[in-house]
Amino acid sequence: MKKLTAILTIMLLVAWPVAGLVSGAQLSVKFSSIVEVLPGNSAIVPVDVTNTGSEPIENAFITVSSFDGKPLGLESGVRFVQGSQEKIGIQRIDEGRSEKIKFQLDFLSSLKPGPKKITFTLESGGQTITGDSEINVNENLVPPSTGKIIVSPDAEGYPNSNFTYVVKIENPKSDTNGVMDMVDLKVELLSINGKQLKEFTVEEAQKDSFFRPIFKSPLVVSPDNTEKKLSPGDSFEAKFMLATGPDIELGSYKAKIKITWQPADTKLPIQTNEIEGNIEVKQVTWYTFAVRWVIDGLAKTVGFGNYAITIIIFALLIKFLFWPLSNAQFKNMEKMAKIQPLLNALKQKYPRKEDAQKLQEETMRVYKENNVNFLSGCLPLLIQLPIIMALYSGISGFAPLNYANFLWLPSLGLTDPFYIMPILLAASTWFQQKVSTMPGQDQQNMSFQIMFPALIFLFGINFPSGISLYWFMFNLASIIHQMIYNKGAFGKFIPTTLSMVSKGTKK
């Protein structure tokens, strides 16, 4: 009996510090991030393992031991994704610190909806600690692996105008989202305020007061590649080009959108979502309204109902209104040509940086004595700028131009598919620079004379043809005006246009 008592005492003394270690190494396994799962889909289940004890935990392993009280497999309806880690190692967790672990689980379609208990088991140093958390099985949940569907918020349209309605399919960055792997993705605009959209003839488009697709724009949009993969953080935008009628009522309209795709895993059913988005129709700005009112009036009176002829007449009319400003600009250029030799002489007289102040004073004196305002050359451009912006706002997106064709242009509301208008626009800009260049400036402005038309060409590629046509006709009228002025008032100071073309840029 004494021997047995001694043995028990020794065992107790040995076990006591071990028991202390166990009691000091307490763990709390908490479920985080994901709170709902969809039967028949996979999900990434993140788990926060927190050491709430007084000793660090080292060389531990954690796994999912059961679901709803049953081991993982067909019986519980939950299993590990094939090839994923079933037991994940943890090297060290200091006291008060946490470690996030992620398990990839398949939730079988046989799962019954409702709250379930998921159990995690952690093994460390011969100890086994378990922790439970609740997970909700929701059969109406959108699969997290298929991302999230977002409709562009607060889309705006205007009467008798074009606009783009955007439906955005996004796979947000999240611990619960994998790669969206879709086949045959289709986004369809079903209706607006319950009314199905359709293509219109020219006559119908001029009378209709509702929404319609622009110039046979599709109502079903798919990616260029029928197989679309979106990693977390990626997105795809389906854009619908729409136009409104001239008498559409202001206010809010509900757009119904249908999104369909086949998951790459063909065992899963085809996914279909129908969602609603909002379109707010507002009144255009007063200057946009004014420009369109003038264009419509010209089309009905002198344009013979042809919007191309109307835009040409409109460009010539605007040029006529700016004629006095252009003349003032030309006269200032003439004076600048006269004093150019004096300015060059001053630069030679004061070449050093230390003479910069003196050079500026002498230059201003020459300007004053010859009644030259070096800002007057910019004044016409500054005055024209807000008018040009109003013109762009009025012509760009003007719905009647969608069905107005001209020569090779299928629609004045769309870009030129043959790039002829951007080329004409760049060429007219270059020629306008040539006829307005003063002697001695050719070499100085050579790079600008090349770069500026090139930029105009790049911008013109994206301009609606109606804008390009207006700009080209305005440039053409400006060239003719400059040529007339060069022949007369400039005379001996600026070469005539014909002599400049024949001599190139050489002095």
ChimeraX attribute file (.defattr): number of C-alpha atoms within 10 A of each C-alpha:
attribute: neighborCount
match mode: 1-to-1
recipient: residues
	/A:1	6
	/A:2	7
	/A:3	8
	/A:4	8
	/A:5	10
	/A:6	11
	/A:7	12
	/A:8	12
	/A:9	12
	/A:10	10
	/A:11	11
	/A:12	13
	/A:13	11
	/A:14	11
	/A:15	12
	/A:16	11
	/A:17	11
	/A:18	12
	/A:19	12
	/A:20	10
	/A:21	15
	/A:22	17
	/A:23	13
	/A:24	17
	/A:25	19
	/A:26	17
	/A:27	21
	/A:28	17
	/A:29	24
	/A:30	17
	/A:31	21
	/A:32	14
	/A:33	13
	/A:34	17
	/A:35	15
	/A:36	17
	/A:37	25
	/A:38	22
	/A:39	21
	/A:40	18
	/A:41	17
	/A:42	23
	/A:43	23
	/A:44	22
	/A:45	19
	/A:46	18
	/A:47	21
	/A:48	17
	/A:49	23
	/A:50	20
	/A:51	23
	/A:52	19
	/A:53	19
	/A:54	15
	/A:55	17
	/A:56	17
	/A:57	21
	/A:58	14
	/A:59	12
	/A:60	19
	/A:61	16
	/A:62	23
	/A:63	19
	/A:64	22
	/A:65	18
	/A:66	19
	/A:67	23
	/A:68	17
	/A:69	12
	/A:70	16
	/A:71	16
	/A:72	19
	/A:73	15
	/A:74	13
	/A:75	12
	/A:76	17
	/A:77	20
	/A:78	25
	/A:79	21
	/A:80	17
	/A:81	16
	/A:82	10
	/A:83	7
	/A:84	11
	/A:85	14
	/A:86	16
	/A:87	15
	/A:88	16
	/A:89	16
	/A:90	19
	/A:91	11
	/A:92	15
	/A:93	20
	/A:94	17
	/A:95	18
	/A:96	13
	/A:97	14
	/A:98	19
	/A:99	15
	/A:100	14
	/A:101	16
	/A:102	16
	/A:103	20
	/A:104	19
	/A:105	21
	/A:106	22
	/A:107	23
	/A:108	18
	/A:109	13
	/A:110	13
	/A:111	18
	/A:112	13
	/A:113	14
	/A:114	11
	/A:115	14
	/A:116	14
	/A:117	14
	/A:118	20
	/A:119	20
	/A:120	20
	/A:121	17
	/A:122	23
	/A:123	16
	/A:124	17
	/A:125	11
	/A:126	7
	/A:127	10
	/A:128	12
	/A:129	14
	/A:130	16
	/A:131	17
	/A:132	18
	/A:133	16
	/A:134	16
	/A:135	19
	/A:136	15
	/A:137	19
	/A:138	17
	/A:139	17
	/A:140	10
	/A:141	11
	/A:142	17
	/A:143	19
	/A:144	23
	/A:145	21
	/A:146	22
	/A:147	26
	/A:148	16
	/A:149	19
	/A:150	16
	/A:151	20
	/A:152	15
	/A:153	12
	/A:154	12
	/A:155	17
	/A:156	14
	/A:157	24
	/A:158	23
	/A:159	23
	/A:160	23
	/A:161	22
	/A:162	25
	/A:163	20
	/A:164	16
	/A:165	24
	/A:166	17
	/A:167	23
	/A:168	17
	/A:169	21
	/A:170	21
	/A:171	25
	/A:172	19
	/A:173	13
	/A:174	14
	/A:175	15
	/A:176	21
	/A:177	21
	/A:178	20
	/A:179	16
	/A:180	22
	/A:181	18
	/A:182	21
	/A:183	20
	/A:184	17
	/A:185	18
	/A:186	17
	/A:187	26
	/A:188	19
	/A:189	23
	/A:190	17
	/A:191	18
	/A:192	20
	/A:193	13
	/A:194	11
	/A:195	13
	/A:196	13
	/A:197	16
	/A:198	12
	/A:199	16
	/A:200	16
	/A:201	9
	/A:202	13
	/A:203	9
	/A:204	11
	/A:205	22
	/A:206	16
	/A:207	11
	/A:208	16
	/A:209	17
	/A:210	18
	/A:211	24
	/A:212	23
	/A:213	20
	/A:214	22
	/A:215	20
	/A:216	12
	/A:217	14
	/A:218	17
	/A:219	21
	/A:220	16
	/A:221	18
	/A:222	21
	/A:223	15
	/A:224	7
	/A:225	10
	/A:226	13
	/A:227	16
	/A:228	19
	/A:229	18
	/A:230	20
	/A:231	18
	/A:232	19
	/A:233	13
	/A:234	15
	/A:235	18
	/A:236	16
	/A:237	18
	/A:238	20
	/A:239	20
	/A:240	21
	/A:241	17
	/A:242	22
	/A:243	27
	/A:244	26
	/A:245	22
	/A:246	18
	/A:247	13
	/A:248	16
	/A:249	16
	/A:250	13
	/A:251	11
	/A:252	16
	/A:253	17
	/A:254	15
	/A:255	20
	/A:256	19
	/A:257	20
	/A:258	16
	/A:259	20
	/A:260	18
	/A:261	22
	/A:262	19
	/A:263	21
	/A:264	16
	/A:265	10
	/A:266	10
	/A:267	9
	/A:268	11
	/A:269	11
	/A:270	14
	/A:271	15
	/A:272	13
	/A:273	12
	/A:274	14
	/A:275	12
	/A:276	14
	/A:277	19
	/A:278	19
	/A:279	19
	/A:280	14
	/A:281	18
	/A:282	15
	/A:283	13
	/A:284	16
	/A:285	12
	/A:286	11
	/A:287	16
	/A:288	19
	/A:289	16
	/A:290	15
	/A:291	19
	/A:292	18
	/A:293	13
	/A:294	14
	/A:295	20
	/A:296	16
	/A:297	14
	/A:298	20
	/A:299	20
	/A:300	14
	/A:301	11
	/A:302	12
	/A:303	19
	/A:304	11
	/A:305	15
	/A:306	16
	/A:307	24
	/A:308	23
	/A:309	17
	/A:310	23
	/A:311	23
	/A:312	18
	/A:313	20
	/A:314	22
	/A:315	22
	/A:316	19
	/A:317	13
	/A:318	15
	/A:319	20
	/A:320	16
	/A:321	11
	/A:322	15
	/A:323	14
	/A:324	12
	/A:325	19
	/A:326	20
	/A:327	15
	/A:328	15
	/A:329	18
	/A:330	21
	/A:331	18
	/A:332	19
	/A:333	21
	/A:334	20
	/A:335	18
	/A:336	21
	/A:337	19
	/A:338	14
	/A:339	15
	/A:340	15
	/A:341	12
	/A:342	13
	/A:343	18
	/A:344	11
	/A:345	10
	/A:346	17
	/A:347	17
	/A:348	11
	/A:349	11
	/A:350	16
	/A:351	11
	/A:352	10
	/A:353	9
	/A:354	9
	/A:355	12
	/A:356	13
	/A:357	11
	/A:358	13
	/A:359	20
	/A:360	14
	/A:361	10
	/A:362	16
	/A:363	17
	/A:364	15
	/A:365	12
	/A:366	16
	/A:367	16
	/A:368	12
	/A:369	8
	/A:370	12
	/A:371	12
	/A:372	19
	/A:373	14
	/A:374	15
	/A:375	10
	/A:376	17
	/A:377	19
	/A:378	11
	/A:379	15
	/A:380	17
	/A:381	14
	/A:382	11
	/A:383	12
	/A:384	14
	/A:385	12
	/A:386	12
	/A:387	14
	/A:388	14
	/A:389	12
	/A:390	19
	/A:391	20
	/A:392	19
	/A:393	19
	/A:394	24
	/A:395	24
	/A:396	21
	/A:397	22
	/A:398	23
	/A:399	26
	/A:400	23
	/A:401	22
	/A:402	23
	/A:403	21
	/A:404	19
	/A:405	18
	/A:406	16
	/A:407	7
	/A:408	11
	/A:409	20
	/A:410	17
	/A:411	22
	/A:412	29
	/A:413	26
	/A:414	23
	/A:415	21
	/A:416	22
	/A:417	13
	/A:418	11
	/A:419	15
	/A:420	15
	/A:421	26
	/A:422	26
	/A:423	20
	/A:424	18
	/A:425	24
	/A:426	23
	/A:427	18
	/A:428	21
	/A:429	24
	/A:430	20
	/A:431	17
	/A:432	20
	/A:433	19
	/A:434	20
	/A:435	21
	/A:436	19
	/A:437	18
	/A:438	18
	/A:439	16
	/A:440	15
	/A:441	13
	/A:442	18
	/A:443	13
	/A:444	9
	/A:445	14
	/A:446	12
	/A:447	10
	/A:448	14
	/A:449	19
	/A:450	14
	/A:451	13
	/A:452	15
	/A:453	21
	/A:454	19
	/A:455	11
	/A:456	17
	/A:457	21
	/A:458	14
	/A:459	14
	/A:460	24
	/A:461	19
	/A:462	14
	/A:463	21
	/A:464	23
	/A:465	31
	/A:466	31
	/A:467	23
	/A:468	24
	/A:469	23
	/A:470	23
	/A:471	23
	/A:472	23
	/A:473	21
	/A:474	21
	/A:475	23
	/A:476	20
	/A:477	17
	/A:478	23
	/A:479	21
	/A:480	13
	/A:481	17
	/A:482	21
	/A:483	18
	/A:484	14
	/A:485	18
	/A:486	21
	/A:487	15
	/A:488	11
	/A:489	13
	/A:490	21
	/A:491	12
	/A:492	11
	/A:493	16
	/A:494	22
	/A:495	18
	/A:496	19
	/A:497	19
	/A:498	12
	/A:499	9
	/A:500	17
	/A:501	13
	/A:502	9
	/A:503	10
	/A:504	11
	/A:505	15
	/A:506	10
	/A:507	10
